[in-house]
Amino acid sequence: MGSSSSSYAPKTVYLDVDGKVQKVVFSRHCSPCDIKELLCSSSNVPRNTAIMMVDPEGALVSIDPTMPTNSPNVYVSADKEDMFQNVLSQVADQFSRAFRINELKTEVTNRLAMLEKRVELEGLKVVEIGKCKNDLKKLRDEMTSRGGSRVNCPCKYNFDDGKKVTPRRDVPKYPKYTLSQDTIESLKKPTFDVWHWEHNEMLSCLEYMYHDLGLVKEFSMNPITLKRWLVNFRQHKNYRSNPFHNFRHCFCVSQMMYGMIHLCNLQEKMTQTDMGILMTAAVCHDLDHPGYNNTYQINARTELAVRYNDISPLENHHCAVAFQILSLPECNIFANVDPEAYKQIRQAIITLILATDMARHGEILDSFKQKVDNFDFTNEEHVTCLKMVLIKCCDISNEVRPTEVAEPWVDCLLEEYFMQSDREKSEGLPVAPFMDRDKVTKPTAQIGFIKFVLIPMFETVMKLFPQIEEIMVQPLRDSRDHYEELKQIDDAMTEVEPILSIWVSVCLSFGGDGPSFTRSCDLENAWRTFHFTAVM
């Protein structure tokens, strides 16, 4: 899965800046922000100045790595917007801070939301009371017509003095999407692209999975209750807006579990209860993740670490939040399950979520390796161990997906790692090297993880389910090769770094005649420009 050398060729754009032609060279792998800074530098304006580009016909040109090149005879104009807008924006920000407008706005919004909720609940109470009155009137009339004789009839409402009656809530409002046949088939495959879907669409996909697997029927779920339960996992509700551990990750893991159920024909080998446990554990496995891992929780002595005695504090918290939601009558998808069966389901879900703690990876995988050669699907201990390995596979399965789907997840994870390491540095806590932005790169972060964690685990599962080799194990091997090639390029860059530094300084000394750089230390761009010039 290596990339061709053409992907590293630089792009050249000729600019008309106030009547003067400027040549700008940049790498295809530059970010839009870096390109804008480069254009500002070429235009002799501060790098935070708003700038736009137009072609000879006056049409705007998008500033990003995919922008088209042009020839020296066809210029693209770079116009600097009036600084008045920037000054006005800064004045507005200062005004807002001085008068605490945002805080007042937030407070007013929160109070309005509380009032709207109270009005909604009071309205529901009135509706329910009206229905009760009508039912009581009908019952009274029926008993009167029968001459007052004793009648045995089930009551629609169960008024138990020991229970608090809560008003029924409306049907959750997220759009109902009709999934196409192509989407339905794609959902069953590990190659499914999770980036093409909005949150409401992902909720509909999860709802479809529960219906398709027969879980709604198996557990006698009220379909409306299933909707209410799923709405609790939408972004900003019980999954936070972390770069990585967010609702999209929840959906990603759940979809991979659904895909493995179909790929491995698990419904033929395990019970429907096991299917419900696997899917529900996948949906709930990272609930309310704060974006900082167990190591940080323990070292910083956070509330979670204290509460759970430094034992898998995050995973224990995910379990607690999951069953806190299920304790709400309007969200309890297992409400119609026998109490003894529910107790077993609850324990099984907890076992699976706790298994996602990577500190237990070696222990769980070793246990599975001892069983896999003589695996017995009638042995409860064997099946429990398999379910633990399955949720672990799904939790860290991004590299199984195509590169264009998997690679953005690496960026998201590194962003979350860097946020944690920055905080650890500021608080004087130990920093893991693989989380330190000054030490880790994308290739170094992925190679070891794929070689020593992912491939051994998936190859062990492959002994039990050989059909996963082509679809899941081979992509992992290809991904390993891809990142090893990238690392070789990075290593080569490091070796020629001193030469490149001198070459960049020489180029910059020629001013407008040489290529423009936003930073003299932008060695990657320099290398690609140098390589391109040497070829020319």
HELIX and SHEET records of a PDB file:
HELIX    1   1 SER A    5  TYR A    8  5                                   4    
HELIX    2   2 PRO A   32  SER A   42  1                                  11    
HELIX    3   3 MET A   83  PHE A   99  1                                  17    
HELIX    4   4 ILE A  101  SER A  145  1                                  45    
HELIX    5   5 GLN A  181  LEU A  187  1                                   7    
HELIX    6   6 VAL A  194  HIS A  196  5                                   3    
HELIX    7   7 HIS A  199  ASP A  212  1                                  14    
HELIX    8   8 LEU A  215  GLU A  218  1                                   4    
HELIX    9   9 PRO A  223  VAL A  231  1                                   9    
HELIX   10  10 PHE A  247  LEU A  263  1                                  17    
HELIX   11  11 LEU A  266  LYS A  269  1                                   4    
HELIX   12  12 GLN A  272  CYS A  284  1                                  13    
HELIX   13  13 ASN A  294  ASN A  299  1                                   6    
HELIX   14  14 GLU A  303  ARG A  307  1                                   5    
HELIX   15  15 PRO A  313  LEU A  326  1                                  14    
HELIX   16  16 PRO A  329  CYS A  331  5                                   3    
HELIX   17  17 PRO A  339  LEU A  354  1                                  16    
HELIX   18  18 MET A  358  ARG A  360  5                                   3    
HELIX   19  19 HIS A  361  VAL A  372  1                                  12    
HELIX   20  20 GLU A  380  ASP A  395  1                                  16    
HELIX   21  21 ASN A  398  VAL A  400  5                                   3    
HELIX   22  22 THR A  403  SER A  426  1                                  24    
HELIX   23  23 PRO A  433  MET A  435  5                                   3    
HELIX   24  24 LYS A  442  PHE A  449  1                                   8    
HELIX   25  25 ILE A  450  LEU A  454  3                                   5    
HELIX   26  26 ILE A  455  LEU A  464  1                                  10    
HELIX   27  27 ILE A  468  ILE A  468  1                                   1    
HELIX   28  28 GLU A  469  VAL A  473  3                                   5    
HELIX   29  29 GLN A  474  GLU A  495  1                                  22    
HELIX   30  30 GLU A  497  SER A  509  1                                  13    
HELIX   31  31 GLY A  511  ASP A  513  5                                   3    
HELIX   32  32 LEU A  523  VAL A  535  1                                  13    
SHEET    1   A 5 LYS A  20  PHE A  26  0                                        
SHEET    2   A 5 LYS A  11  VAL A  17 -1                                        
SHEET    3   A 5 VAL A  76  LYS A  80  1                                        
SHEET    4   A 5 ILE A  51  VAL A  54 -1                                        
SHEET    5   A 5 LEU A  60  VAL A  61 -1                                        
END                                                                             
